[in-house]
């Protein structure tokens, strides 16, 4: 029996929903479309997994994630009361809107930026106040701008650009609402805004273990900020939002900072090499401080290049839309991955 559509909330029935990156089933495809880390997690994660007792799964996990929060706090030099843990940073972002945006409030974000933000705003039924970036994806705020919450994505996605620390700090200090500095890619960048989260009462910094810690399949993210803001998020979260296995494995990954830093360093080096190679092929390469590149070619359209690469079993990310459809986003893999990618890209460009 078909459900009656009038039972669905109007804002939900009218929204398109978030479109995640494709997860191909063909193992021969070179997957460069979802910004996953090409290297495995720290060996400590595997060791922690082997120590897990399956019998423990009969019990609920620690609802406060105490060991995990203490570990995050130690890594970042804050108190555990300044740490909130979510089921991936996406849950954290959704809870932020629920906790800090009134029904007549609004959510701001860059355009273009992470395409989940407008979906979360639509789902909550609150207004959106996007800020258009410049022709080269530079950022400047319009005069008199206001929003309840502003998602400041740095480095930004899908462009990979990071904004000057003093610009971010000035904005946070003068903005009247809550600033959420979304730092999913901060470990690949030269700086971050953690000091602002420690100092200012209107700043939350969001991080994830999906990218730099190679744990996209684990779904663990977190926010750092004032204990008052963290307490508000804790009041509305699901009681047991992080499973016991996820908590244990996340602790193991965070306790191996040397491994994470070594492999993010590999990715940064590969990123710069690939950027140079693409430039030599005639691409305009946006400066990136993330684990991906945002590129366009003057001669061949991005959509056509996406199709040509796919025919060669290389999967990049193409974003339809007025601000994004001239570009491809390319995740940085291992050196071997990127050698294959560059070979196939040269063939794609020369295809008649």
Protein Blocks (a to p, Z undefined) as FASTA:
>chain_A
ZZdfklpcfklmmpgbjadddddfblkbccffnopafbdcdfklmmmmmmpcfklmmpcc
dfklmmmmmmmmmmnopafklpccdehjklmmmmmmmmmmcfklccdddddddfklmmmm
mmnopacddddddfkopacddehiacfbdcddddddfklpacdfklmmmmmmmpmbdcdd
dffklmmmmbdcklmmmmpckbccdddfklmnopmknopadddddfklmmmmmmmmcfbl
ccfklmmmmmmmmmmmmlmmmmmmmmmmmmmmmmmmmmmnopacdddfbfbdcdddfkbc
fklmmmmmmmnopacdddedjklmmpccdddddfklmmmmmmmmmmmmmpZZ
